[in-house]
Amino acid sequence: MTAARFIIFLILIVVLAGILFLWVAAGGATVAKEHARRVLSPAVSVPHPTGAHRVGLQTLTLSIDGTAIPVDVWYPSATPTASLSQKARGAMRTVTHPTHASAQPGAPLARATKRLPLIVYFPAWFSTREDNSYLLADLASHGFVILALDDIVHNRGLGDPRLLDASLDYGSDEGFARSLVLAGARVHLAGVTAARAVDDFARQSPWAEAVDTGRIGALGFSFGGSSAAEFSKIDPRVAAVVNMEGSTYGASGESGVDVPYLFLSGGAFFTPVSDLASPDGAIRYEAQLTKIELARLFAAPETTETLVIPPASHVDFSDRRVWPGRADAAGDPLARAALSEAIHGAVIGFFETTLGDERHAPLAESLPDVLDLDTARALARERGSILP
């Protein structure tokens, strides 16, 4: 090899190394991992939108007290043929989000005879706005606009880093008690952030003209469900809340949710009594939270509805239900499809009733494998599960 060729070879190596570095820095490692998950997973039953609309998706940057907040907006889209650039963006999304729901980036908003209902989505603790894409896409296909937020840990300019980074402390009784106080402050900050995000969103076109921001829904998974409940105590525009297996903290934990409220639970509803005495702090303290939350649900007013889906694990209320981790990959794809039907049906039916004009039969009667609170409580008693 001549000296000139050797220099060219070195330059190519440096360039390729730089490209690889930028790719990894931009999340390429995560993308590669998700492609591997898609290839190696057994046949999955991907839930497709069940509504009449196609689904559009836009990423916006909102401003809260000078801090830039990225959000995703899922919405019902019009049906014209996508332009070449929109097709290219859709293909790129397939490459960069291989295990997320399909949507057409930048598609035009569907025309409607009245303003479209808005739902604010909160993800799990430390998670991102992308952790429930299939549910959000399905909601959009039914005519809802969804403003999906990241967990506040990703928005470093919004508060004390110690609060943003806080998590539940399972190390001791004292530490756990302190972390519950921090959790209350954390859901309050998440609710305030959401209210300000809606304010800025309501000023932007075409959303200002097309979306009803005066009467909105709140939806969340895990700690996001906790945040959705607290959001209803902060912002009077919130007219309905769905909490997917999140303990409540702060004002919503102390005095409940005042608007129509759907709490969805899975197998955690049937936590064994023995967990309360477990030597493992994580198991013991989670059991305590379950007992507290059940007491709140049993004492809740008629505007609160609790539905239990016994086969569902905690992560089944997120996209992990569709593309499970390696430990859960051996599960029956048809069973996961049934879970998607039950979870999506409950959430969509609740919001169509509370934010829209549709009326449904009681959800526990119209959805398979879904129990109402009284039926679930009787089953918990038979199993010797925790009851308040």
C-alpha positions in Angstrom: 0.0 0.0 0.0 1.4 3.4 -1.0 1.7 6.2 1.5 -1.1 8.1 -0.3 -3.5 5.2 -0.2 -2.6 4.6 3.5 -3.5 8.2 4.3 -6.8 7.9 2.4 -7.5 4.7 4.3 -6.9 6.4 7.6 -9.1 9.3 6.7 -11.9 6.9 5.8 -11.5 5.2 9.1 -11.7 8.5 11.0 -14.8 9.6 9.0 -16.5 6.3 9.6 -15.6 6.5 13.3 -17.1 10.0 13.5 -20.3 8.9 11.8 -20.6 5.9 14.2 -20.0 8.3 17.2 -22.7 10.7 16.0 -25.1 7.8 15.4 -24.6 6.5 18.9 -24.9 10.0 20.4 -28.2 10.5 18.5 -29.7 7.3 19.9 -28.5 4.9 17.3 -27.7 2.2 19.9 -31.3 2.3 21.1 -32.6 2.1 17.5 -30.3 -0.9 16.9 -31.6 -2.5 20.0 -35.2 -2.0 19.0 -34.5 -3.4 15.5 -33.0 -6.5 17.2 -36.1 -6.8 19.5 -38.3 -6.7 16.4 -36.3 -9.4 14.6 -35.8 -11.7 17.6 -39.3 -11.4 19.1 -41.8 -14.2 18.4 -44.7 -13.4 16.1 -46.5 -10.5 17.8 -50.0 -9.2 17.3 -49.5 -5.5 16.7 -52.6 -3.5 17.6 -53.8 -1.4 14.7 -55.9 1.7 15.1 -59.6 0.8 15.4 -61.1 4.2 14.6 -62.2 5.7 11.3 -59.3 8.2 10.9 -55.8 7.8 9.7 -53.2 8.9 12.2 -50.9 11.9 12.0 -47.9 12.8 14.2 -46.0 16.0 14.8 -43.2 16.9 17.2 -43.5 20.4 18.5 -41.3 22.5 20.8 -43.3 24.3 23.4 -41.9 27.0 25.7 -42.4 27.0 29.5 -40.8 29.9 31.4 -38.1 30.0 28.7 -37.4 26.2 28.8 -37.9 24.4 25.5 -40.2 21.3 25.9 -40.4 18.8 23.1 -43.8 17.2 22.8 -45.5 14.8 20.4 -49.0 15.5 19.0 -51.0 12.5 17.8 -54.1 13.4 15.8 -56.7 12.3 13.3 -55.4 13.1 9.9 -57.0 13.9 6.6 -56.8 11.2 3.9 -55.2 12.8 0.8 -52.3 10.9 -0.7 -49.1 11.7 1.2 -46.5 13.9 -0.6 -43.1 12.5 -1.5 -41.5 14.3 1.5 -44.2 13.0 3.9 -43.6 9.5 2.6 -39.9 9.9 3.1 -40.5 11.1 6.7 -42.8 8.1 7.3 -40.1 5.7 6.0 -37.5 7.4 8.2 -39.8 7.0 11.3 -40.1 3.3 10.5 -36.4 3.1 10.5 -35.9 5.1 13.7 -38.9 3.8 15.6 -39.2 0.1 14.6 -41.3 -1.0 17.6 -43.6 2.0 17.8 -47.0 2.6 16.3 -47.2 3.8 12.7 -48.2 7.3 11.9 -47.8 9.8 9.1 -45.4 12.6 10.2 -46.7 16.0 9.2 -50.0 14.8 7.7 -52.8 17.4 7.5 -55.2 17.6 10.4 -58.6 16.1 9.7 -61.4 18.6 9.2 -64.2 18.4 11.8 -67.5 20.1 12.3 -66.5 21.0 15.9 -63.4 21.3 17.9 -61.5 18.1 18.6 -61.2 16.8 22.2 -57.7 17.0 23.7 -56.0 14.5 25.9 -52.7 15.1 27.7 -50.5 12.0 28.1 -48.0 11.4 30.9 -45.4 8.6 30.7 -44.0 6.4 33.5 -41.4 7.7 36.0 -38.2 8.7 34.1 -39.8 7.5 30.8 -40.5 9.4 27.6 -43.6 10.4 25.7 -43.1 7.4 23.3 -43.8 4.6 25.9 -47.5 4.2 24.8 -47.5 4.9 21.1 -50.0 2.2 20.2 -52.7 3.4 22.6 -52.1 7.0 21.6 -52.4 6.2 17.9 -55.6 4.3 18.5 -57.1 7.3 20.4 -56.1 9.6 17.5 -57.9 7.3 15.0 -61.1 7.9 17.1 -60.9 11.6 16.7 -58.8 12.7 19.7 -55.8 14.9 19.7 -53.1 13.7 22.2 -50.4 16.0 23.6 -47.7 13.6 24.8 -45.2 14.8 27.3 -41.9 13.4 28.6 -41.4 12.7 32.3 -40.2 15.9 34.0 -36.7 14.4 34.5 -36.0 15.2 30.8 -36.8 18.9 31.2 -33.9 20.1 33.3 -34.9 23.7 33.4 -38.2 23.2 35.1 -37.2 22.6 38.7 -34.7 21.6 41.4 -32.7 18.7 39.9 -33.0 16.8 43.2 -36.8 16.8 42.7 -36.5 15.9 39.0 -34.2 13.0 39.8 -36.1 11.8 42.9 -37.4 8.2 43.0 -39.0 6.0 45.7 -36.6 4.9 48.4 -37.1 1.3 49.4 -34.1 1.2 51.8 -35.8 2.1 55.1 -39.1 3.3 56.6 -37.8 6.8 57.0 -36.4 7.0 53.5 -39.7 5.6 52.0 -41.7 8.2 54.0 -39.5 11.0 52.7 -39.7 9.8 49.1 -43.6 9.8 49.3 -43.4 13.5 50.1 -41.0 14.1 47.2 -43.4 12.1 45.0 -46.2 14.5 45.9 -44.1 17.4 45.0 -43.0 15.7 41.8 -46.6 15.0 40.6 -47.5 18.6 41.4 -44.6 19.8 39.2 -45.7 17.5 36.4 -49.2 18.8 36.6 -48.1 22.5 36.5 -45.9 21.7 33.6 -48.8 20.1 31.7 -51.0 23.1 32.4 -48.4 25.5 31.0 -47.8 23.1 28.0 -51.5 23.2 27.2 -51.4 27.1 27.4 -48.6 27.3 24.8 -50.1 24.6 22.6 -53.4 26.4 22.6 -51.7 29.4 21.0 -50.2 27.5 18.1 -51.8 27.0 14.7 -53.6 24.9 13.5 -54.3 23.6 17.0 -55.7 26.8 18.4 -58.5 26.8 15.9 -59.2 23.1 15.8 -58.8 21.7 19.3 -61.0 22.2 22.4 -58.4 23.2 25.1 -61.2 24.3 27.5 -62.3 20.7 28.4 -59.5 18.2 28.3 -58.7 14.6 29.3 -55.6 13.4 31.2 -54.1 10.0 30.7 -51.0 8.3 32.2 -49.2 5.1 32.8 -47.6 4.2 36.2 -46.2 7.4 37.7 -47.7 9.1 34.7 -51.1 8.0 35.9 -50.3 9.6 39.3 -49.4 12.8 37.4 -52.6 12.7 35.4 -54.7 12.4 38.6 -52.8 15.4 40.1 -53.1 17.4 36.9 -56.9 17.3 37.5 -56.4 19.0 40.9 -54.3 21.8 39.4 -56.1 22.6 36.1 -59.9 23.2 36.1 -59.9 22.5 32.3 -59.4 18.7 33.0 -62.7 17.0 32.7 -61.8 13.3 32.8 -58.8 11.2 34.0 -57.5 7.7 33.2 -54.8 6.4 35.5 -53.2 3.1 34.4 -51.9 1.5 37.6 -50.3 4.5 39.2 -50.4 5.2 42.9 -51.7 8.6 43.8 -49.7 11.2 45.7 -50.1 14.8 46.7 -53.6 16.4 46.6 -55.1 13.6 44.5 -53.9 11.1 47.0 -55.2 13.0 50.0 -58.6 14.0 48.7 -59.2 12.0 45.5 -60.0 13.0 42.0 -63.1 15.2 41.6 -63.8 14.6 37.9 -64.9 11.4 36.2 -62.0 9.0 36.9 -61.1 5.6 35.5 -58.5 3.6 37.4 -57.1 0.6 35.5 -55.3 -2.2 37.3 -53.8 -5.5 36.4 -52.5 -8.4 38.5 -51.1 -6.0 41.1 -54.7 -5.8 42.4 -54.2 -9.3 43.7 -51.0 -8.7 45.6 -50.5 -11.5 48.2 -50.8 -10.5 51.9 -47.4 -12.1 52.5 -45.8 -9.3 50.5 -46.5 -6.9 53.3 -43.9 -8.8 55.4 -41.4 -9.5 52.7 -37.7 -9.0 53.6 -37.3 -7.3 50.2 -37.9 -3.6 50.6 -39.1 -3.1 47.1 -41.8 -5.8 47.4 -42.8 -4.7 50.9 -43.2 -1.0 50.2 -45.0 -1.6 46.9 -47.4 -3.8 48.8 -48.0 -1.0 51.2 -48.7 1.4 48.3 -51.2 -1.2 46.9 -53.0 -1.4 50.2 -53.3 2.4 50.4 -54.5 2.8 46.9 -57.1 0.1 47.2 -58.5 1.8 50.3 -58.8 5.0 48.3 -60.6 3.3 45.4 -63.0 1.5 47.7 -63.9 4.8 49.3 -64.1 6.8 46.1 -67.3 8.5 44.9 -69.5 7.2 42.1 -67.5 9.3 39.6 -64.6 7.0 40.0 -64.7 3.7 38.1 -62.1 0.9 38.7 -61.6 -1.8 36.2 -59.3 -4.8 36.7 -57.7 -6.9 34.0 -56.2 -9.9 36.0 -53.8 -11.2 33.3 -52.1 -7.8 32.9 -48.7 -7.1 34.4 -47.6 -3.5 35.1 -45.7 -3.1 31.9 -48.7 -4.4 29.9 -50.2 -0.9 30.2 -47.4 0.3 27.9 -45.8 -0.6 24.5 -43.9 -3.4 26.3 -47.2 -5.3 26.0 -46.7 -5.4 22.2 -42.9 -5.9 22.1 -42.1 -7.6 25.4 -38.6 -8.0 26.8 -36.7 -11.2 26.5 -38.0 -12.5 29.9 -41.6 -12.1 28.7 -41.2 -13.0 25.0 -42.4 -16.6 25.4 -45.9 -15.3 26.3 -48.8 -16.1 24.0 -49.1 -13.3 21.3 -52.9 -13.9 21.2 -53.1 -13.2 25.0 -51.2 -9.9 24.4 -53.6 -9.1 21.6 -56.5 -9.6 24.0 -54.9 -7.3 26.6 -54.5 -4.6 23.9 -58.2 -5.0 23.1 -59.2 -4.7 26.7 -56.9 -1.8 27.6 -57.6 0.2 24.5 -61.3 -0.5 24.6 -61.5 0.7 28.2 -59.6 3.9 27.6 -61.3 4.9 24.4 -64.8 4.0 25.6 -64.2 6.1 28.8 -63.0 9.2 26.9 -65.7 8.9 24.2 -68.3 9.0 27.0 -66.7 11.7 29.1 -65.2 14.0 26.5 -67.5 13.1 23.5 -71.1 12.5 22.7 -71.0 8.7 22.6 -72.6 6.5 25.2 -71.4 3.0 25.9 -72.6 0.0 27.9 -70.7 -0.4 31.2 -67.1 -1.1 30.3 -66.9 -4.2 32.5 -69.8 -5.7 30.7 -68.7 -4.9 27.2 -65.0 -5.9 27.4 -63.8 -9.4 27.8 -61.6 -10.4 30.8 -62.3 -7.1 32.5 -63.7 -7.0 36.1 -65.5 -4.3 37.9 -64.4 -3.3 41.4 -66.9 -5.5 43.3 -66.1 -8.6 41.3 -62.4 -8.0 41.6 -62.7 -7.5 45.4 -64.6 -10.8 45.8 -61.9 -12.6 43.8 -59.1 -10.9 45.8 -60.8 -12.2 49.0 -60.9 -15.7 47.6 -57.2 -15.5 46.7 -56.2 -14.1 50.1 -54.9 -11.0 48.5 -54.3 -7.6 50.2 -57.5 -5.8 51.1 -57.8 -2.6 53.1 
